[in-house]
Amino acid sequence: MIKLFGKIRYKLMSDNRTGKYLKYAVGEIVLVMVGILLALQVNEWNNERNRKKSEQVIIEQLISDLSKSQYELEEQESRNLRSAREYSQVLRAFWKTELPDDIEKYVRSGGGSGVYSPVLGTMQSLINSGRLDIISSKELKNDIVAYVEEVGYRLKDINRYEASYFRPGVALLNDAIPSSYRSKEFINAQGKSSRWKSDYNRNLNWSPEIIEKVPFKTDLQQLFEDKNFFKANEKLHLYHRNISWRYRQILNRTNELLVKLYLASDKYNEQSKKLNDGSYYLVFDTEDLEILKRADALLGDPSKWSKSSVDDCDDNGADGRFSLICALRTASQDVVGQWDYPPRPAIRLVLLMLLEDENRRYVENMVEEWNNHPDTTFDEVKNLLSECIEEIENQVSNND
């Protein structure tokens, strides 16, 4: 092509046709410029296409990170609320003339501490490396930065609660009860399997394999007249209650950002509609619906309901009667072949609905205690399942 243009220019010059040569030269320059501009545009299109591909990879990774965080934050909120309820049982006993029969199981039974952070690696890498501009939406970029900043603020708050409430509470508790408050029978019933096996095998265990007595076991009535014991439970109750609220705040922000990421995703765009159309930020599929319908069928009438949860659901269902947790477990095994962990969204929905329950029917094991509570009726169990089924049906039907 270049040789052809050269021959044309040479012929025009040799024929002394200067005017036509100038016109040709201008045309050639324009043609070259158009070619350059087209090449630049094609390059720009390729760069934009690659940027969009990279953006979608990042968005999918962020969705994966936040989906994992979502479940773990639900667990953190639930776990700390459970511990707060356990300490509140002890605190309420101080104001009674007769101690509740079951109060001993809540003495020193509350959970420990530990700060959980959502999965932030991808977000922080984007921010710190200056690659956040790969996200095309200015609003979404601002939301990501704001999320990381808010999570950092909430985690600092949780650390502050640990220093102000948890550690002083544990110190007071150890002063009031310098050893386990479990009975000798309870501790021995746990067996060597639940002890520090590695220490035991290396002869480093600090307690015998079978204990003969519980040291420093204080009289229960005397313990509930100890001011330090009250202060200990008060601080530990406040710690777990307050950080459960903080985890709920982080969870709410996680859910909000997750919806926006689904909306920005080419692959998961429909998921944003699922989350926005429901009352809970969970994505369900037809198997979730089948599990709850199967559980509902297992509890077809009052004669099929067992108002007693047991560890072995095979025994629980041997006579065709199921507690709520065993109906859910059996239904899950029937539909998908296993009892999943982490729990499937359908099971998490049941847990979330019970977590909102305000009738004070559980302390430690949410589903079991709610099922077994004297005030819980068969109709309430069926209504709970019905509400969960309706929530999932609304989402799944919107996708058809």
N, C-alpha and C positions, 0 to 999 in steps of 0.2 A: 504494500500500500504506500509506504513512504517513497519507494522507487518510482511508483506511478506518479505521485504528486510532483516529485523532482523532475521527471521527464516533461510533465505539463508545464511547469514553471520555465524550464529551459527552452521549450519550444516557443512559448509566448515571448520570452526575452529575445530570442534569436530572430523572431519575426518582427521585432520592434513594436510590439503591441502592448505598450506600457499601461494604458488605461485598463485593458482587460486583465493584465497581470495584477494590477493593484486590486481590482475587484475580486479576482481569484484568490489573492493573498488574504484579503479580508475574510472571504468565505472560508478559506482554510483555517484561519485563526478561530473563527466562530465555531467551525466544526470541531476543532480540537477542544475548545472551551466547553462545548456541549458534551463532548465525550468525557471530559474531566468531571463535569458536574454530574453526569449520569453515574460515573464510577463512584464519586463521593456519595451520591444518594443510595446506590446499591450497598456501599459499605456501611452507610448509616442504617439502612434497613437491616442488614446483617447484625450490626452491633445492637440495635434495638431488640431484634429477635433473640439474640443471645442473652441480653439483659433480662428480658421477660422470662426466658427459661430459668435463668439463675434466680430471679425473683420468686418464681413458683416453687423452686427447690427450697428456698429459704422459708417461704410461707408454710410449706408442708412440714418442714422441720419444726417450726414454731408451733404449729397445730399439734404435732406429736408431743412436744415438750409440755405444752399447757394441758393437754388431755391427761397426761401422766400426773401432772401437778394437781389437776382438778380432783382426781380420786384421792390422792394423798392428803390434800387439804381437807376433804370431807372426813377422812379418817382422823386427822389431827383435831378437828373441831369436836367430833364425836368422842374421841378418847379423853380429851380434857374436860368436856362436860361430864362424862362419866366419873372422872376423878373428883371433880367439884361436887357432884352429888354425894359421893361417898363421904367426903369431909363434912358436907352439910348434915348428913345423918348423925355424925358424931356431935357436931355443934348443937343440934336441936336437942340431943339427949341431955345436955347440961341443964336444960330448963325444965326437966321433968322430975317428978318425985320418984317415979319408978323407971328404971332403965328398960328400954325395949329388949325383948328376948333375943333379937338377932344383932344387937349392937356390937357384940364382940368381933363379928366378922368384918366390921368396918374400921376397927382400930388398927392403924398402920397398914391399911389396905390400899391407900391411894397410889396413883401413878407417880413416876419420877419426872424429871425434867428433860428437856432436849429441844433444841430449836430446829424446826424444819424450814427449809427454804425451797420455794418452787424452783423448777429447772430453769435457770437463767443463762446457761452457758452460751446459747446461740445469740440471745439478745445482747448480752454484754460484749460478745465478740464483734457483733455488728457495730455497736456503739464505739467501742475502744479502737477498732481498726479503721473507722471512718467509712465503712462500707454500708452504712445505713441508707445511703442514697440509692442503693439497689431497689429499695421499696419506692414505687412510683407515687403512692398516695402520701401527701404531706400530712394529712390527718392521722393515717395509720402510723407513720414515723413518730409523730408526736405522742400517740397513744403508747407506743412501745417504750419510749424514753420515760414517759410519765409512770408507766407500770413498774419499770425497774426502780425508779426513785421511790415510789410509794411502798413497794415491797421492802426496800432497804430501810425505810422509816419504820414500818411495822415490826421488822425483825429487831431493830434497835430497841423498840418498845418492849418486845418480848424478853430481850436480854436484860433490860432494866427491871422488869418484873421478877426475873429469876434472881437477880442480885438483891432486890428489895424484899421479896416475899418468900421465894422458894428456899434459898439457902438459910436465912434466919429461921424459917419454919422447921426445916429438917433438923437444925441444931437444937431447937427447943424440944422437938419430938424425941430426939436421941437422949436428951437430958431427962425427959419425963419417963421414957421407956427405953433403956439402953440395950434392948434385945428384941427379938421377934415376940409379938404378943400372941402368936398362934399357940394352940394347946400342943402338948407332947404328942397326943394321939394324931392330931392333924398333921404335924410335921413328919412323924414316922410313916404315916399313910402315903405321903408323897413318894417315899422310896428313894433309893440311891439314884435312880434314873434322872430325878429332877435336881440333884445336887451338882456341885462343881465336879464333874466326872474327871476332868484332867487332873485337878488338885487331889482328888481322892486316890486316883491311880498312882500318883507320884508321892503319896503320903504327905500332902500339903494341906489337907482339909482341916478347916478350923473348928468343925463340929464332928462328933462321932457319926458313924453310919446310922446307928440307932441311938437316939438320945434318951437319957434316963430322966431328965427334968428340963424345964425351961428356966434359965437363969433370970433373975430380977423380975419375975412376973408379979406385977403389982395387983393388989385387990382392985377389982373393977369399979366398985363404988368409990373407993379412995381415989382412983385415977380420975374420976369425973368430978373431983373436988380440987384438982390440981390446976392452978392458974396457968402455969406454963404449958400444960397439955391443951388447955383451951386456946391459948395464944398460938400454939403450933398449928392446930387445926384451922384456926381463923386465917392465918397467913397462907397456908397451903390451899385452903378453899379459895381465897381471893386470887392466888396465883393461877390456878387452873381455870377458874371462871373467867378471869380477865383475858388470858391468852386464847381461850376458846373464842372470845369475841374478836380478837385480832386475826385469828385464822379465818373466821367468817368474813371479815372485811377483805382479806387477801383473796379468799375464794370468790367473793362477789366481783372483784376487779378482774380476776382470772377468767371468770365466765363471760364478762363483758368483752374482754379482749379476744377471747376465743371466737365469739360470734363474728367480730369484725374480721378476723383472719379467715374464717370460713367464707365470708362474703367476698374477700379479695382473692380467694383461691379458685382457679379454673377447675381443679379436680373435685373439690369439696364444696362448691358454691351452694348446692342444694341443702347442705347441712345447716347453713345459716338460717334457712327457712324452718327447718325442723326445730332448732333451738328457740327461735323467736315465736313460733306458734304454740309452744308448750309453757307450762308453769315451772318446769325444771330444766336446767341446762344439761340434759342428757340426750344422747342420740341412740335411738332404739332401732331394732330390726324385727322382722317377723318372728324370729326365734324367741325374742324377749316376750312378745305377745303370747306365743304358744306356751311358754313356761308358766306365765301367770294364769292363763286359762286352764292349764292342766292342774295347777295348784288349787284353783277354784273348784274344779271338778272333783278333786280328791276330797275336798271339804264340802261335798254335795249337800249334806244335811247335818243337823246337830249330832246325830249318832256317829258321824265320821270324824268329829272333832275331839282331839285329846287335849284336855286342859292341864297338861303336864308335859313339859319338854324334857326329853332325856337325851343323853349323849349319843346313844345308838338309835338312829332313826329306823334301822331294820326292825329292832324290837318295838319301837314306837308304832310302826305300821303293820306289825305282824297280825293284829286283830282287825286291820282295816280302819284304824283310827290314827289321825295325824295331828300333831301340834302344828302351829303355823310354820315354824322353822323347818320342821320335817316335811311338811307338804311342799315347801319351796325347794328343799334339797332334793326330794324324790322327783318332783316335776322337772327340775334342771337335769337330773340324771336321765330321765325318760326322754327328754327333748333333744339335748345336746350330748348326752353320754357321760357327763361329768358335772361335778359341783365346782364351778370355776373360782379361781382366785387370781387376781382381784375379782370380786363379784361382778357378774354381768350387770349392765345398766338396769335391767328389770329388778334385780335384787337391791341395787343401790337406791332405786326409787322407793321401794318399801321402807328401807332404812331412813331415807330422807323424810318421808311422810311421818314416820314414827318419831323422828328427832324433833319435829314440830309439835308433837303431841304435848298437851299441857295438863293432862289428867294425873300426872305424878304416879304412874304405874310401873316405873322401872328405875333402877339405880345403876346396876352394872351391865347385865346382859339384856340389851334392849328388847330384841324380839322374844326371847324366852320369857323374861319377866313380865312383859306386857301380855303375852299369851296366857301365862299362868295366874295373873292377878285376879283376885276374887271378883273384882268389878267388871272385868272384861267379859263381854258376851259373845256368843256365836255370831250374832248379827253384826257386831262391830268388826269382827274378823272378816266377814264377808264384805262389809262396806269398804274396808281398807283395800281388799283385793279388787273390788269393783272400781274404786277410784283410780287405782294404779292401772288397771286394764283400760279404762276410759282415756287416761292420759296418753298411754302408748298408742291406742287406736287412733286418737286424733292426729298424732304425728305420722304414724305409718300410712294412714289413709290419705294424707296430704301429699304423699309421694307417688301415689298410683296415677 
